[in-house]
Amino acid sequence: MFRWKEKGQTMAEFALVMPILILLMFGMTFAAFYAFRSAATDWGVFITGVASGSYNTPATENARDNVLWPDLADRIHAGQTGPRQVRSLISVEDSRNWIFGIQLIEAQRAETNFRLWRFYPGPPPAGGFE
């Protein structure tokens, strides 16, 4: 008898809830992408630092080439800071315009310091090992 009053209720509820669900899914996807980029940056800093302490010095460039994002790979600095020590670091503070005038801000910092206790960096000495 009163069934005709509820005929469009499902469409109205769908129209009210769907934008919220879309924003929720977009936010979760965007957060996951940022977390993956951050984890990949930390891994790049670590592996570049390890490669810088190896005997084969071209390994540093190979490790840097394997970082997923070229803009982050170019900012990773690694090298031997002293005898038997390697330091690798990155500092990213960027903002760029996005859709609807939204400013995307990215801030990442990572640093590793290695003390090479099992081997010396660089080629072996001419007279043999110490």
Backbone torsions as a table, in degrees:
resi	resn	phi	psi	omega
1	MET	NA	-47.3	179.2
2	PHE	-101.6	15.2	-176.5
3	ARG	-64.9	-31.6	-176.3
4	TRP	-67.8	-19.1	179.5
5	LYS	-74.0	-22.1	-176.7
6	GLU	-102.2	13.6	-172.0
7	LYS	-63.2	-40.2	-177.9
8	GLY	-102.1	12.9	-175.5
9	GLN	-65.9	-40.0	-179.1
10	THR	-63.3	-42.1	178.7
11	MET	-65.3	-39.2	179.1
12	ALA	-65.9	-42.9	177.8
13	GLU	-63.9	-41.5	177.9
14	PHE	-61.5	-43.4	-179.5
15	ALA	-66.0	-30.4	179.0
16	LEU	-80.5	-35.9	-174.0
17	VAL	-87.7	-31.7	-174.5
18	MET	-58.4	-45.1	177.6
19	PRO	-60.7	-35.6	178.2
20	ILE	-66.7	-41.9	178.6
21	LEU	-65.8	-39.3	178.5
22	ILE	-64.2	-43.9	177.8
23	LEU	-63.5	-39.0	178.3
24	LEU	-63.9	-46.7	178.9
25	MET	-64.5	-41.8	178.2
26	PHE	-63.3	-42.9	179.3
27	GLY	-63.4	-41.0	178.4
28	MET	-66.0	-40.6	178.3
29	THR	-65.1	-43.7	-179.6
30	PHE	-65.1	-40.7	178.0
31	ALA	-65.8	-39.7	177.9
32	ALA	-65.3	-39.8	177.6
33	PHE	-63.1	-43.0	180.0
34	TYR	-65.6	-40.7	178.8
35	ALA	-64.7	-39.9	178.3
36	PHE	-66.1	-41.1	178.1
37	ARG	-63.9	-40.4	178.8
38	SER	-65.7	-43.7	178.8
39	ALA	-64.6	-39.3	178.5
40	ALA	-66.2	-34.6	177.1
41	THR	-66.1	-45.5	178.2
42	ASP	-60.7	-41.4	178.3
43	TRP	-64.9	-41.0	178.6
44	GLY	-61.8	-40.4	177.4
45	VAL	-64.1	-43.1	-179.2
46	PHE	-65.2	-51.4	-174.5
47	ILE	-69.0	-31.9	176.4
48	THR	-68.2	-37.8	176.5
49	GLY	-65.8	-40.3	177.3
50	VAL	-63.7	-43.6	-179.5
51	ALA	-65.2	-33.3	-180.0
52	SER	-67.3	-24.7	179.1
53	GLY	-91.3	2.1	-177.9
54	SER	-83.9	165.6	178.5
55	TYR	-66.7	-37.4	-177.2
56	ASN	-86.4	96.4	-174.1
57	THR	-64.0	-27.9	174.4
58	PRO	-64.4	-10.5	178.8
59	ALA	-63.3	-27.1	178.6
60	THR	-63.5	-45.8	179.1
61	GLU	-67.1	-37.1	176.9
62	ASN	-63.1	-41.4	178.7
63	ALA	-66.6	-41.1	179.6
64	ARG	-65.5	-35.8	177.9
65	ASP	-67.0	-21.7	-178.4
66	ASN	-89.7	0.7	173.6
67	VAL	-72.0	135.2	-170.2
68	LEU	-62.5	-37.7	-176.0
69	TRP	-107.3	120.2	-177.8
70	PRO	-60.9	-33.9	-179.7
71	ASP	-65.7	-30.8	176.6
72	LEU	-81.1	-36.1	180.0
73	ALA	-61.7	-36.1	-179.5
74	ASP	-70.1	-19.2	-176.8
75	ARG	-97.1	-7.2	179.4
76	ILE	-79.7	123.7	179.0
77	HIS	-113.8	130.2	179.5
78	ALA	-144.3	148.2	177.1
79	GLY	176.7	171.2	-179.9
80	GLN	-82.8	120.5	-177.0
81	THR	-93.9	-8.8	179.7
82	GLY	-176.0	-175.0	178.7
83	PRO	-64.6	124.7	176.9
84	ARG	61.0	30.1	178.2
85	GLN	-134.3	141.4	177.3
86	VAL	-131.1	137.9	176.8
87	ARG	-125.8	133.4	178.8
88	SER	-132.0	133.1	-176.7
89	LEU	-151.8	159.6	173.6
90	ILE	-145.9	144.7	174.4
91	SER	-141.6	116.7	-177.9
92	VAL	-123.0	121.4	173.3
93	GLU	-136.5	95.6	-176.3
94	ASP	-124.6	153.5	167.6
95	SER	-142.2	141.5	179.7
96	ARG	-145.3	154.8	179.6
97	ASN	-74.9	146.1	-179.9
98	TRP	-130.3	-162.4	-177.5
99	ILE	-69.0	151.2	178.1
100	PHE	57.6	26.1	177.9
101	GLY	74.8	13.6	179.6
102	ILE	-75.8	133.1	176.9
103	GLN	-91.0	119.4	174.0
104	LEU	-89.4	127.2	-179.7
105	ILE	-117.1	129.5	177.6
106	GLU	-122.1	125.1	178.2
107	ALA	-134.6	114.9	179.1
108	GLN	-136.5	136.9	174.4
109	ARG	-137.7	136.1	177.1
110	ALA	-149.8	144.6	179.8
111	GLU	-151.5	138.8	173.9
112	THR	-131.4	143.7	175.3
113	ASN	-125.5	127.6	-178.2
114	PHE	-114.7	136.7	171.2
115	ARG	-108.3	113.6	-174.7
116	LEU	-83.5	97.4	-174.4
117	TRP	-99.4	-14.8	-177.8
118	ARG	-99.3	-21.6	-179.1
119	PHE	-153.6	156.7	177.5
120	TYR	-90.5	140.9	175.9
121	PRO	-72.0	150.5	177.5
122	GLY	93.2	-180.0	-178.0
123	PRO	-70.2	156.5	178.2
124	PRO	-66.5	152.0	178.9
125	PRO	-64.0	156.0	-174.5
126	ALA	-62.4	-36.9	-176.5
127	GLY	-84.9	-2.5	-177.6
128	GLY	122.8	-169.8	-178.2
129	PHE	-87.9	157.5	179.6
130	GLU	-82.0	NA	NA
